[in-house]
Amino acid sequence: MSSTLTLTLTVPARSGSDQALLGVVALTNTGAEPVTVNARLNLADGDLVIDAAGPAGTLRAGWPWPADSLPRETELGPGRTLESGVLLLCTATSEPLLPDPGPYTLTVSYRAHSAGSAGRAGGPGSAGGGDRSGEVTAEPVAHTRTPATGPAVAALRDRDVIQSLVSASVLGQAADGLAAVAERGGTNAVLVALTSASTGVADLTATAGDPVAVAVAVTAVVPSTDPRRADLADEFAGDPRATAILADLPH
Amino acid sequence: MSDDDQGSGCCGDDGPLYYDEQGDLLDLPVIGPLLSGLPFWPRPAPVDPRIPVEPRIPIDPRIPVEPHIPIQVRRPCSLPVLNGSWLIEFTASRPIPVIAAQQIRGPMRIEVRDTSLRVSGDVYVRRTPILGTLESMRTAFQDEAESYSPGPPDAGGQDQDLNPDLVLRGVNGAPLFPSYPQLPTNQYSWYFRSTGVTYSGGTLTFGLRRHVWNRTSQDFVSTDSGTMTLTCTRSILARAEVATMSGTATIGGVAYHVNARKTSNSYRGCAVEVDVMTGRDWPASALNHGVSRTFQNVYASAGWDVRVRVDQLDIPSDASLSMAELQTLLTSHRGPGAADPWRLWLLIGSAQGGLLGVMFDDDSVPREGAVGFADATLSNSSVIEAGARGQAINDVPAALLRTMVHEAGHALNLFHPKHDVHDPPIGTEIMNQTGDVISFASVSNPYPGNATFAFAVHDRDSLIHAPDPQVRPGWQNFGWGHGSLSSGLPVPTDASGLGGGDDAEGLRLELTLPGEIYVGEYVTAELTLTNTGDEPREVTARLNLAEGYLRLQHVLPDGSLDQVRDVVVACGTRPTAVLAPGESLSARMQLFFTSEGITFSQPGTHVVRAEFDVDLFSTARSPRATVYVRTAATETEVTIAAQTLDSAVGRAFALGDFGTDTAVRDRLVAVAEAHHDADTGAAAALVLANSFARAHVDHRSDARAADDGGRAAARKAAPEEAKHFLDLAMQGRSAEEMVRLAATVASPVESDAPVVTDALGRAKRARKGKADLAAAEAIVADFVAASPA
């Protein structure tokens, strides 16, 4: 069944060490029949696995807090794509994912079908956590992390700053570090804006530039069904791709 | 069998039982060292200590035994008596000075199941705080043990733990009020686990593997082995007697006397405080297949005694909780508590996206709080029980209870099976994500009915036997034990652990290091020892890395551990200084080049902790400092690193002198001339200034018979050169910055190194401000005080 599904990761070819890296993961049905797939296309739920092999070895992207969640599935029609933003900033232990400048190879896999679903064989206890049935993988992606200096570089290694960006809230002593990160603009500014509950839709749009960019950043750090997603979807009603991304729906 | 020995007839004298390395009962005689010379008896009837016992009136063990009772009438303890938590204490067999005595003690868990017997323990070591005999210390320790208890349920409060069937009391040799040895984390020294057990005639014999803990790296760094033999007998008549064992152990080649006292029939305990948002409910119980499930009895099935106290029921509601808000709630709503007893805070909250719950506490004191989101809504799927479809889990007690037990499991460092590095099966037990449990549900076996309200074997083993640092809330971060966080290096050591003295009460040692450096950058540290007590304190005056009283424990990014000392090793008497209350002793030193060579040559996160022997018996330890080391990035950094990343240059920085090595001199000159605005360049200039300020004498030179009193100057003093490099270092710096750097460049064994006084003189000529100069003079005084005369 998974042979009709294609997984891709899209990231910029290069990013500076003072920039948080955002990617877009996309699951596309290339077959002729609709397929019911796992809609938890994010790091927080733990079904999406992204490894970064670089100068210091291989690290796995993660969300720092273990969470319990319900299954979410969606029907992926022929030619339809499920997309989501993914923040390639840290490991599950809040360490930097891309700690040094240099070339990286990003590999991605996704449990497109949940443990007990039709895409998997056997009942409870029949498969270990490392079982790969129901999983799709993407072509490895090359990315180069370029050297940079300035306070944002150190801030992006700070545990409080990392956890703040990933959780879209301000944790611990992150305020100064977040300010330094925001000064670099671009993706950084959008992610920092999301850490403030007072940031409105207009502010986000003004910072990010276009609805899809906002949707990618939001889905990377704001959990599904968070009210902010619905507010943004209303705002971007004229952009079907952005609204689909925000709603975890195919387009 | 005495009346309080519950179980199915195994009294420990039915013949020897043999358990293999995994703790599993062996059916056949085993040929090997463990069993050689011992007869094999038929396997006894199985015993399952999990089976609840008949309720009975507990007998208070504190009531004295009548003196005429013939307490010598004893028989071996039954297996259920062995099963549970014990307080174990080791005393060295060899005589030791009373002043050097240590308390070596901690929890031991003996898990007896129908076909297995496993032993594990965590040992905490502290220097005995009082002068006296070992016996008096043990008495004090026993008194201390009473304070470990979470205490009896508060009948007047909302304590939920009132089911006598679930927490066995006063039976099987346990005290009426169970307790769990929970000791200060800074005393943690080692962990042990059995590698094969026999139990015969009341004698428990097991091999063990010991893992020694390093308090600096906060990891296990070595492994060795040993054996322990404990004898457990009980009076036939004194029914309520708390079970004790005594015996011997040999661990890492050291022999000990061992005493143990049973503290509970459960293995571990934890106090749980619950707060609830307005309009939500704590799921006190839920029916699952007709059985009442509670938070307590699910944990009891894994051998945990959790005491739940539902505290606040009216935390203001919030439509969507952020991580920051959850952290604030933890800080502001958790009740006060002592430092050592294990405790956990749970919140019944509103919502965070579509999550059911999250263990949100992953800061520097992690895993103390978790939340379940009562507003999360189950789907209308046919695999959800009809009454639960479309319902918030607040209205589906079994679902909310499962999530709360699950999140608390994360706080005890348990992983989702699908994310666990040990690759346990995915199933329907507690630690599976609810999404995975539902994926195994069906129309005929819908959720939450299909959920298993018990921990899988892998998680139960971890809850019972994993080391305290892994399990205890507030200790190691999430990911330690089942995730990606790693363990350390094997190094042999003694039973007291790697640490020397445990602490130096009334003294605080602070280590200041830069947060980030690049490979090749000059690195300095500042240490301050402060008397925080009320009385003057005599302490070692030599706060330097050369004389051995001060050491730095250095954990490298690859997890390896090293000890940092100066390149010069000095020996001498131990001068002392008296610190008045509030007074401090400070020193600055270079760490660029030490006994490790280039100390920070490995990119990544380094952890450093200072240890200072403040007197003959006490060691002060600083909090851990983290240094992030990156590769040189800018053109300037690359240029500097190209000159400094050389052992000979490093040695010149460490000694404050380039000697006669002209190649090193040239490298230092290159850095000093081009980059004296950077501290590395200024440090190079100060090394040159120090060198040129004095002659360098070669005592081995053939020319020593010449005209210099038997010595020859291999390098003559060059005052003008010295002045030039002092001027370079002074540029753009305050007097304090200049002298601070100079004090690190000078070798710690050279209190008369010219660079220190010359730097102060140069700063004075620069007409710096009074306060600035005063600060510089204080640094010079510190340098002289910390150096051998």
Contacts between the chains, C-beta under 8 A, distances in Angstrom:
chain1	res1	chain2	res2	distance
A	17	B	633	7.7
A	40	B	435	7.2
A	44	B	355	7.7
A	45	B	433	7.8
A	45	B	435	7.3
A	46	B	416	6.3
A	46	B	418	6.7
A	46	B	419	5.6
A	46	B	433	7.1
A	56	B	603	6.9
A	56	B	604	6.6
A	60	B	484	6.9
A	64	B	362	5.0
A	64	B	478	7.8
A	65	B	323	7.1
A	65	B	358	5.0
A	65	B	359	6.0
A	65	B	360	5.3
A	65	B	362	5.9
A	65	B	478	7.8
A	66	B	358	7.0
A	66	B	359	5.1
A	66	B	410	4.4
A	66	B	415	7.0
A	66	B	416	6.7
A	66	B	419	7.7
A	66	B	478	6.4
A	67	B	355	5.0
A	67	B	356	7.7
A	67	B	357	6.8
A	67	B	358	4.3
A	67	B	359	7.8
A	68	B	355	6.8
A	68	B	356	4.2
A	68	B	357	4.4
A	68	B	358	7.3
A	68	B	372	7.9
A	68	B	403	5.2
A	68	B	406	5.3
A	68	B	407	6.5
A	68	B	433	5.7
A	68	B	434	5.2
A	69	B	354	6.5
A	69	B	355	5.2
A	69	B	356	5.7
A	69	B	433	6.2
A	69	B	434	6.7
A	69	B	435	5.5
A	70	B	354	6.5
A	70	B	356	6.3
A	70	B	376	6.9
A	70	B	378	6.9
A	70	B	379	6.8
A	70	B	434	5.9
A	70	B	435	5.4
A	70	B	438	6.8
A	71	B	379	7.9
A	71	B	435	4.0
A	71	B	436	7.9
A	71	B	438	5.2
A	71	B	439	6.0
A	72	B	354	7.2
A	72	B	435	7.7
A	91	B	484	6.7
A	92	B	419	7.9
A	92	B	478	8.0
A	92	B	479	6.2
A	92	B	483	6.6
A	92	B	484	6.7
A	93	B	477	6.2
A	93	B	478	7.5
A	93	B	479	4.7
A	93	B	483	6.9
A	93	B	484	6.1
A	93	B	485	6.0
A	94	B	362	6.5
A	95	B	605	7.6
A	99	B	603	7.8
A	99	B	604	6.9
A	100	B	603	6.1
A	100	B	630	6.7
A	100	B	631	6.4
A	101	B	631	7.2
A	101	B	633	6.9
A	111	B	418	8.0
A	114	B	435	6.2
A	114	B	436	6.4
A	114	B	439	4.1
A	115	B	418	7.1
A	115	B	426	4.7
A	115	B	432	7.9
A	115	B	436	4.4
A	115	B	439	4.8
A	115	B	440	7.0
A	116	B	436	6.9
A	116	B	438	7.8
A	116	B	439	3.3
A	116	B	440	3.8
A	116	B	441	7.5
A	117	B	439	5.3
A	120	B	439	7.9
A	123	B	440	6.3
A	124	B	425	7.4
A	124	B	426	7.2
A	124	B	427	3.6
A	124	B	428	4.7
A	124	B	440	4.8
A	124	B	452	8.0
A	125	B	425	4.1
A	125	B	426	7.4
A	125	B	427	4.3
A	126	B	425	7.0
A	127	B	425	6.5
A	127	B	426	5.8
A	128	B	417	7.5
A	128	B	423	4.1
A	128	B	424	6.4
A	128	B	425	5.5
A	128	B	426	7.1
A	129	B	416	7.4
A	129	B	417	4.7
A	129	B	418	3.9
A	129	B	419	6.4
A	129	B	420	5.4
A	129	B	423	5.0
A	129	B	424	6.3
A	129	B	425	7.7
A	129	B	426	6.0
A	130	B	423	4.3
A	131	B	426	7.1
A	147	B	633	3.9
A	147	B	634	7.7
A	148	B	633	7.1
A	149	B	633	5.8
A	149	B	634	5.7
A	154	B	515	6.8
A	154	B	516	5.2
A	154	B	628	7.4
A	157	B	516	7.7
A	157	B	628	5.8
A	159	B	363	7.7
A	159	B	364	8.0
A	160	B	363	7.9
A	163	B	323	7.0
A	163	B	362	7.0
A	163	B	363	7.9
A	164	B	324	7.5
A	167	B	322	6.6
A	167	B	323	3.7
A	167	B	324	7.2
A	168	B	322	6.9
A	169	B	322	3.7
A	169	B	323	5.0
A	169	B	324	3.7
A	169	B	325	7.1
A	170	B	324	5.4
A	171	B	323	6.0
A	171	B	324	5.2
A	171	B	327	6.1
A	171	B	363	7.5
A	172	B	327	7.7
A	172	B	363	6.2
A	197	B	322	7.1
A	222	B	353	7.1
A	223	B	352	5.9
A	223	B	353	2.3
A	223	B	354	6.4
A	223	B	355	6.0
A	224	B	353	5.2
A	224	B	354	4.9
A	225	B	351	7.9
A	225	B	353	5.0
A	225	B	354	4.0
A	226	B	320	6.0
A	226	B	352	7.5
A	226	B	353	4.5
A	227	B	319	6.6
A	227	B	320	5.9
